């Protein structure tokens, strides 16, 4: 049996919040070359209790952290980091606060939606 190859298997992969000393840095894996680069950002949200999703069509990452939705436009980033820092921009306030809620983000026909459960201490 032959395994089907995913259509986005050579698309860059992004890793958020991976470095405690630089939590806003985005690590970019160029799958085709097998190499990593680091994109610096400004105004990054806290990823400790955040949910993020990448809109593959626009290459924009949306993140819900606390009660704020932010976005990072990686449209200028193809398979490696750009020369300067990219800025996270506010999209708006959420109807819910995710301080005690860890959202799971999903993308559905151009709309992002949060799915998950409330975590109580």
N, C-alpha and C positions, 0 to 999 in steps of 0.2 A: 504494500500500500504506500502510495506517495503522499507525503505531507504537503499541504498547501502552504505557500509562503504568504505571510501577512503583507498587505499592500504598503504599510508604513514601516517596514522592517529596517529601512535605511534612513528614516527620518531621525533627526537629532533627538536625544533623550535628555530631559532636564531633571536635576536633583536640587531641591530647595531645602534650606535650613540645615544643611549637613555639617557646617563648620561652626562650632560654638564661638570661636573668636571672631568670625565674620559671618553672622547668621543671615545677612542679606545677600551674600554671594550665591549665584546660580551656577551650578556645575553643568557643563554641556558635554555630552558624549556624542562624538561623531562616529556613528555606528559603522559606516563604511570604512573609515580609516582606523578605527579602534583607538582614538585619541580623545583626551579630555582637555577642556579649557575652562577658565573661570571668568564669568561675567560679573563685574561689580555693579551694585545697585545702590540707590539712595531711597530712604523712606520706607524700607521694607517692614511688613507687619511681623508680629511675633508668630512663629510657626508652631509654638508649643501646643496650642489647642485650635489650630486652624485647619480648614479644608481648602484644597486648591484644585483647579481644573485647567487644562490647556484647551483652548479653542483651536483645533488643528487648522481650520481654514484661514484664520487671521494670525496665528502664532501669538496669541495674547493669553497670559495666565491670569485667571481670576482667583482671588483668595478671600475667604470669609474668615475673619479673626475678630473675636469679641463681637461688637455690633457693627463693624465696618467692613464693607466690601471694597477691595482694592484691585487694581489691575497692573500688569507689567507687560508692555508691548515689546515682544521679541521679534517683531517683523523685520527689523534690520539685521537680525542675527540669523545666519543661515546654518552653518555647521560648526562655527567657532565664535568665541566671544568677540564683541566689537571693541574698538579702542578705548572708549570712555565708559562712564557709569550710565546706567539707565535708571530712570526714576519710576517708582511705584506711584500710581495716581489713585486718588479716592474716586470711587464710583458712587457711593452713597451709603446710607445707614440701612441695616437689616431690620426687619420687623421683630426679630428675636435676637437675644444676646447669646453668643456661643462661649461665654466665659466658663460656664459649667456644662457646655454642650460641645462635643467634638463632631463637627459636621463631616459628612461624606458627600463629596460633590460629584455630580454627574452632568453630562451635556446631552441635551436632547433637542434636535432640530433648531439649533441656534439659541436655545434658552438654557441657562444653567439652573440646576435645582439642587437643593440640599436635602439629603436623606440621612437619617441617623437616629440616635436615641439620646435622651437627656441623661447625663451622668450626675448623680447626687453624691455628696460626701457625707 
